[in-house]
Amino acid sequence: MKLKLLLIFTIFFHSLIFSQDEKEINYIIKHAGLAIQEMNLYKIPASIKLAQGIIETGGGQSRLAEKANNHFGIKCKAEWKGESIYHDDDALGECFRKYQSVEASYRDHSKFLAERPYYKSLFTLPILDYKAWSVGLKTSGYATNPNYSQMLITKIKTYKLYEFDLPLNTSLEDKHAELYPQYSNSLVAKIEDKNQPIVMPQDDFQKTTPTNNKLDPNKRILNHENGLKYVILQKRETITKVGTTFQIPEKDLLYYNDLIFPSLAKEEQFIFLEKKKNTGFNSTYTVQKGDTMYGISQKLGMDIYYLYHFNSMKHTQEPVENQVLALKFIKN
């Protein structure tokens, strides 16, 4: 009898573990592309984004995530002008930010780290050193849990999230299949309905061969905050090939991206599929270490001519770290 009870308990315990794994892998599958997009914009490792999201939301199941699209536990702070939600955390009834979408939460998290002086040292760390980033976040005061850095490192190792910090040489779907072959590609669809329990067929836990289906080119298209469509130049891909894929003349792509020759486009660079805007989404931008005027113009989706013009700079000049650039015409 005792052996039978022990067996039942063991099966029940393992079912709970699988259930949590399913939730967390589902979170990764749903949000890895968004984390990579933010990494390319703000140089925050995608592995860190995903690990924080998993921890802060319990695999996407927290009240803040479900009711407020808040995936990083960011509190209101004095400067917050948007909607809010009250939630018990370090104290009762604390004010947390509420977002219209998950994408808005991911973007606000990027800005939260990039624009605050106490996180400045993080951006001097190598983007592939997730351990240093994990320790740095805790040291900088992101979380009060004394084990926060180790929690991040454990999640990153468990799910091999560091793979998302590297340039993709395959489609994102194939990368998911490579990293998590024991889970069906239909996992996301199965748990979309929150009223349905996750019940995975036993076969879904068996190893399968990753699919070789090519990613639909249109699924590569990303939406920039400045209201533009763009793609990220992949390994061994040329701007000429991008033009062929999306049926846009090469000369137009060069014009849209302020390039003279196709060979000047670099791997992982944003390639805009339409003309960049004459102004930025925000009014100003603070120059970060390693920024160039061209890199900033691509990051912000802004025509480089106007970036120089609004700041009264010559086209041979480069900005200096911490310089504040105007992104719109400012009347005196």
MILUM-336097 format. One record per residue (C-alpha): z, y, x; residue in one letter. Coordinates in Angstrom, 3 decimals, always signed. Layout:
// residues N
REC        z        y        x code
REC        Z        Y        X    A
...
***
This chain:
// residues 332
REC        z        y        x code
REC   +0.000   +0.000   +0.000    M
REC   +0.915   +2.409   +2.785    K
REC   -2.351   +1.588   +4.553    L
REC   -4.284   +2.306   +1.367    K
REC   -2.551   +5.665   +0.896    L
REC   -3.219   +6.554   +4.522    L
REC   -6.900   +5.702   +4.079    L
REC   -7.143   +7.842   +0.928    I
REC   -5.417  +10.735   +2.691    F
REC   -7.749  +10.435   +5.701    T
REC  -10.858  +10.458   +3.505    I
REC   -9.519  +13.450   +1.551    F
REC   -8.656  +15.319   +4.761    F
REC  -12.121  +14.751   +6.234    H
REC  -13.757  +15.862   +2.980    S
REC  -11.903  +19.181   +3.271    L
REC  -13.129  +19.620   +6.844    I
REC  -16.725  +18.938   +5.851    F
REC  -16.401  +21.357   +2.939    S
REC  -15.271  +24.148   +5.268    Q
REC  -17.999  +23.262   +7.787    D
REC  -20.556  +23.471   +5.006    E
REC  -19.325  +26.908   +3.986    K
REC  -19.384  +28.214   +7.540    E
REC  -22.775  +26.739   +8.455    I
REC  -24.144  +28.075   +5.202    N
REC  -22.834  +31.500   +6.207    Y
REC  -24.655  +31.233   +9.535    I
REC  -27.921  +30.128   +7.911    I
REC  -27.777  +33.011   +5.438    K
REC  -26.845  +35.759   +7.887    H
REC  -28.124  +34.828  +11.377    A
REC  -31.322  +36.839  +10.914    G
REC  -29.314  +39.905   +9.930    L
REC  -27.010  +39.475  +12.951    A
REC  -30.027  +39.227  +15.269    I
REC  -31.551  +42.347  +13.738    Q
REC  -28.334  +44.287  +14.339    E
REC  -28.108  +42.925  +17.898    M
REC  -31.556  +44.288  +18.667    N
REC  -30.615  +47.661  +17.224    L
REC  -27.090  +48.111  +18.573    Y
REC  -26.725  +45.573  +21.432    K
REC  -23.809  +43.767  +19.799    I
REC  -24.133  +39.993  +20.365    P
REC  -25.277  +38.153  +17.243    A
REC  -22.749  +35.433  +18.095    S
REC  -19.922  +37.955  +17.845    I
REC  -21.220  +39.313  +14.527    K
REC  -21.453  +35.859  +13.007    L
REC  -18.097  +34.672  +14.343    A
REC  -16.368  +37.790  +13.020    Q
REC  -18.096  +37.403   +9.677    G
REC  -17.017  +33.769   +9.380    I
REC  -13.410  +34.543  +10.276    I
REC  -13.065  +37.706   +8.199    E
REC  -14.624  +36.154   +5.070    T
REC  -13.480  +32.545   +5.411    G
REC  -17.099  +31.468   +5.485    G
REC  -18.231  +34.045   +2.918    G
REC  -15.572  +33.119   +0.349    Q
REC  -13.060  +35.987   +0.670    S
REC  -12.298  +38.441   -2.120    R
REC  -13.494  +41.349   +0.038    L
REC  -16.832  +39.617   +0.653    A
REC  -17.384  +38.597   -2.958    E
REC  -16.156  +41.776   -4.672    K
REC  -17.041  +44.424   -2.076    A
REC  -19.666  +42.918   +0.283    N
REC  -17.167  +43.708   +3.056    N
REC  -17.763  +41.045   +5.717    H
REC  -15.764  +42.545   +8.598    F
REC  -12.512  +43.662   +7.031    G
REC  -13.205  +47.343   +7.729    I
REC  -10.647  +49.626   +6.127    K
REC  -11.504  +52.968   +4.560    C
REC  -10.334  +55.327   +7.331    K
REC  -10.252  +59.085   +6.772    A
REC  -14.008  +59.611   +7.159    E
REC  -15.070  +57.056   +4.510    W
REC  -16.786  +58.719   +1.526    K
REC  -18.128  +55.618   -0.211    G
REC  -16.629  +53.268   -2.788    E
REC  -13.442  +51.401   -2.002    S
REC  -11.407  +48.369   -3.019    I
REC   -7.673  +47.780   -2.622    Y
REC   -6.500  +44.584   -0.970    H
REC   -3.304  +43.229   +0.581    D
REC   -3.607  +42.902   +4.370    D
REC   -1.125  +44.130   +6.978    D
REC   +0.462  +46.038   +4.095    A
REC   +0.198  +45.816   +0.312    L
REC   -2.677  +47.545   -1.468    G
REC   -4.619  +48.780   +1.560    E
REC   -7.911  +50.619   +1.113    C
REC  -11.050  +48.763   +2.249    F
REC  -14.681  +49.856   +2.236    R
REC  -16.954  +48.624   -0.542    K
REC  -20.681  +48.240   +0.108    Y
REC  -23.739  +47.928   -2.098    Q
REC  -25.060  +45.009   -0.052    S
REC  -24.239  +42.624   +2.785    V
REC  -26.867  +44.430   +4.884    E
REC  -24.933  +47.691   +4.456    A
REC  -21.758  +45.957   +5.636    S
REC  -23.475  +44.596   +8.761    Y
REC  -24.933  +48.037   +9.567    R
REC  -21.610  +49.823   +9.042    D
REC  -19.908  +47.311  +11.346    H
REC  -22.496  +48.076  +14.053    S
REC  -21.892  +51.790  +13.712    K
REC  -18.135  +51.274  +13.530    F
REC  -18.190  +49.713  +16.996    L
REC  -20.934  +51.861  +18.526    A
REC  -19.583  +55.249  +17.463    E
REC  -15.860  +54.893  +18.215    R
REC  -14.621  +55.775  +21.706    P
REC  -12.096  +52.933  +21.894    Y
REC  -14.913  +50.365  +21.650    Y
REC  -17.075  +52.134  +24.231    K
REC  -16.165  +49.711  +27.019    S
REC  -17.611  +46.810  +25.011    L
REC  -21.125  +48.152  +25.508    F
REC  -20.803  +47.881  +29.281    T
REC  -20.409  +44.106  +28.952    L
REC  -23.369  +41.712  +29.307    P
REC  -24.740  +40.850  +25.876    I
REC  -24.639  +37.141  +26.776    L
REC  -20.945  +37.190  +27.738    D
REC  -19.466  +36.403  +24.321    Y
REC  -16.085  +35.538  +25.872    K
REC  -15.724  +39.014  +27.363    A
REC  -16.774  +40.562  +24.039    W
REC  -14.205  +38.438  +22.209    S
REC  -11.390  +39.505  +24.533    V
REC  -12.626  +43.101  +24.496    G
REC  -12.517  +43.312  +20.703    L
REC   -8.909  +42.162  +20.634    K
REC   -7.936  +44.441  +23.540    T
REC   -9.589  +47.402  +21.809    S
REC   -7.471  +46.830  +18.718    G
REC   -9.999  +45.422  +16.248    Y
REC   -7.525  +42.885  +14.851    A
REC   -3.742  +42.470  +14.861    T
REC   -3.823  +38.661  +15.122    N
REC   -2.764  +37.820  +18.722    P
REC   -5.132  +34.819  +18.701    N
REC   -8.163  +36.764  +17.484    Y
REC  -10.179  +36.500  +20.709    S
REC   -9.625  +32.742  +20.944    Q
REC  -10.556  +32.355  +17.271    M
REC  -13.883  +34.053  +17.950    L
REC  -14.571  +31.953  +21.042    I
REC  -13.767  +28.736  +19.170    T
REC  -16.160  +29.570  +16.307    K
REC  -18.930  +30.507  +18.740    I
REC  -18.521  +27.268  +20.690    K
REC  -18.165  +25.079  +17.594    T
REC  -21.387  +26.299  +15.988    Y
REC  -23.269  +27.180  +19.211    K
REC  -23.622  +30.761  +18.008    L
REC  -24.461  +31.866  +21.561    Y
REC  -27.943  +30.432  +20.894    E
REC  -28.628  +33.418  +18.622    F
REC  -28.005  +35.829  +21.523    D
REC  -31.088  +34.452  +23.298    L
REC  -34.717  +35.323  +22.482    P
REC  -36.032  +32.973  +19.797    L
REC  -38.989  +30.873  +20.921    N
REC  -39.328  +29.302  +17.488    T
REC  -38.834  +30.279  +13.858    S
REC  -35.309  +30.945  +12.638    L
REC  -35.606  +27.995  +10.217    E
REC  -36.474  +25.675  +13.107    D
REC  -33.566  +27.053  +15.127    K
REC  -31.188  +26.238  +12.259    H
REC  -32.626  +22.724  +12.056    A
REC  -32.224  +22.321  +15.820    E
REC  -28.597  +23.486  +15.863    L
REC  -27.418  +21.855  +12.633    Y
REC  -29.674  +18.825  +12.073    P
REC  -27.046  +17.021  +10.003    Q
REC  -27.347  +19.613   +7.231    Y
REC  -30.235  +19.886   +4.814    S
REC  -32.318  +23.053   +4.767    N
REC  -31.496  +23.213   +1.071    S
REC  -27.797  +23.812   +1.776    L
REC  -28.065  +27.550   +1.089    V
REC  -29.768  +27.001   -2.246    A
REC  -27.194  +24.403   -3.257    K
REC  -24.231  +26.727   -2.957    I
REC  -25.798  +29.903   -4.318    E
REC  -24.195  +29.149   -7.675    D
REC  -20.528  +29.788   -6.928    K
REC  -19.533  +27.897  -10.069    N
REC  -20.986  +24.661   -8.688    Q
REC  -18.975  +22.650   -6.145    P
REC  -20.705  +21.756   -2.891    I
REC  -21.577  +18.086   -3.042    V
REC  -23.772  +17.017   -0.159    M
REC  -25.569  +13.639   -0.361    P
REC  -24.434  +11.262   +2.382    Q
REC  -27.938  +11.304   +3.873    D
REC  -27.625  +15.030   +4.561    D
REC  -25.061  +14.235   +7.258    F
REC  -27.460  +11.952   +9.100    Q
REC  -29.457  +13.326  +11.992    K
REC  -32.985  +14.398  +11.127    T
REC  -35.926  +15.599  +13.166    T
REC  -36.351  +19.397  +13.067    P
REC  -39.353  +20.462  +11.040    T
REC  -42.388  +21.965  +12.723    N
REC  -43.385  +24.195   +9.833    N
REC  -44.509  +27.604  +10.973    K
REC  -42.626  +30.587   +9.625    L
REC  -44.478  +32.567   +6.983    D
REC  -45.493  +35.744   +8.896    P
REC  -44.303  +37.948   +6.039    N
REC  -40.768  +36.546   +6.450    K
REC  -40.694  +38.152   +9.897    R
REC  -41.016  +41.639   +8.447    I
REC  -37.748  +43.575   +8.593    L
REC  -36.721  +46.769   +6.825    N
REC  -35.607  +49.604   +9.098    H
REC  -32.957  +52.037   +7.856    E
REC  -35.481  +54.853   +8.335    N
REC  -37.611  +53.336   +5.578    G
REC  -40.135  +51.460   +7.733    L
REC  -41.448  +47.920   +8.033    K
REC  -41.285  +46.335  +11.498    Y
REC  -41.232  +43.043  +13.392    V
REC  -39.641  +42.053  +16.686    I
REC  -42.082  +41.120  +19.441    L
REC  -41.489  +37.483  +20.329    Q
REC  -41.703  +35.679  +23.644    K
REC  -45.293  +35.466  +24.951    R
REC  -46.507  +37.452  +21.933    E
REC  -48.756  +40.501  +22.383    T
REC  -49.240  +43.531  +20.202    I
REC  -52.840  +42.348  +19.801    T
REC  -51.578  +39.111  +18.247    K
REC  -49.238  +41.056  +15.956    V
REC  -52.240  +43.061  +14.758    G
REC  -54.178  +39.871  +14.058    T
REC  -51.234  +38.258  +12.257    T
REC  -50.650  +41.199   +9.938    F
REC  -54.300  +42.347   +9.739    Q
REC  -53.593  +45.746  +11.264    I
REC  -56.042  +47.179  +13.840    P
REC  -54.596  +47.175  +17.349    E
REC  -55.328  +50.895  +17.776    K
REC  -53.221  +51.633  +14.680    D
REC  -50.288  +49.601  +15.995    L
REC  -50.482  +51.431  +19.308    L
REC  -50.469  +54.751  +17.438    Y
REC  -47.569  +53.724  +15.189    Y
REC  -45.483  +52.713  +18.223    N
REC  -46.339  +55.561  +20.624    D
REC  -48.099  +53.222  +23.052    L
REC  -51.178  +53.884  +25.184    I
REC  -51.908  +50.302  +26.280    F
REC  -51.072  +46.971  +24.584    P
REC  -49.461  +45.689  +27.801    S
REC  -46.719  +48.328  +27.518    L
REC  -45.140  +46.516  +24.560    A
REC  -42.185  +44.440  +25.758    K
REC  -40.562  +41.250  +24.487    E
REC  -37.932  +41.871  +21.758    E
REC  -39.270  +45.385  +21.188    Q
REC  -39.527  +46.711  +17.649    F
REC  -43.168  +46.891  +16.560    I
REC  -43.554  +49.146  +13.548    F
REC  -46.265  +48.199  +11.078    L
REC  -46.588  +51.756   +9.815    E
REC  -46.322  +55.235  +11.290    K
REC  -42.839  +56.222  +12.393    K
REC  -41.079  +59.119  +10.662    K
REC  -40.951  +62.649  +12.043    N
REC  -37.174  +62.710  +11.627    T
REC  -34.331  +60.246  +12.016    G
REC  -32.272  +58.685   +9.241    F
REC  -29.198  +60.557  +10.532    N
REC  -29.022  +64.126  +11.865    S
REC  -27.955  +63.277  +15.421    T
REC  -27.759  +60.384  +17.871    Y
REC  -25.352  +59.979  +20.801    T
REC  -27.115  +58.568  +23.862    V
REC  -25.771  +55.241  +25.097    Q
REC  -25.867  +53.842  +28.624    K
REC  -29.383  +52.703  +29.533    G
REC  -31.102  +54.565  +26.680    D
REC  -34.530  +56.100  +27.218    T
REC  -36.327  +58.535  +24.952    M
REC  -38.894  +55.883  +24.079    Y
REC  -36.227  +53.250  +23.448    G
REC  -34.337  +55.657  +21.185    I
REC  -37.483  +56.544  +19.268    S
REC  -38.122  +52.839  +18.610    Q
REC  -34.484  +52.119  +17.760    K
REC  -34.412  +54.969  +15.240    L
REC  -37.960  +54.606  +13.885    G
REC  -38.771  +58.188  +14.871    M
REC  -41.926  +59.658  +16.415    D
REC  -41.187  +60.335  +20.086    I
REC  -43.056  +63.661  +19.992    Y
REC  -40.594  +65.067  +17.453    Y
REC  -37.627  +63.581  +19.305    L
REC  -38.619  +65.626  +22.347    Y
REC  -39.524  +68.656  +20.231    H
REC  -36.237  +68.865  +18.290    F
REC  -34.292  +68.724  +21.566    N
REC  -36.452  +71.185  +23.550    S
REC  -37.070  +68.565  +26.229    M
REC  -40.138  +68.030  +28.362    K
REC  -41.991  +64.759  +27.948    H
REC  -41.043  +63.757  +31.484    T
REC  -37.309  +64.119  +30.829    Q
REC  -34.894  +61.345  +29.978    E
REC  -31.538  +61.783  +28.225    P
REC  -28.144  +61.344  +29.850    V
REC  -25.307  +59.165  +28.576    E
REC  -23.241  +60.783  +25.774    N
REC  -25.864  +63.494  +25.211    Q
REC  -26.155  +64.316  +21.504    V
REC  -29.779  +64.395  +20.380    L
REC  -30.966  +66.191  +17.260    A
REC  -33.038  +63.971  +14.980    L
REC  -33.972  +66.682  +12.529    K
REC  -34.875  +70.346  +12.713    F
REC  -31.662  +72.355  +12.725    I
REC  -31.875  +75.927  +11.452    K
REC  -29.936  +78.517  +13.381    N
***
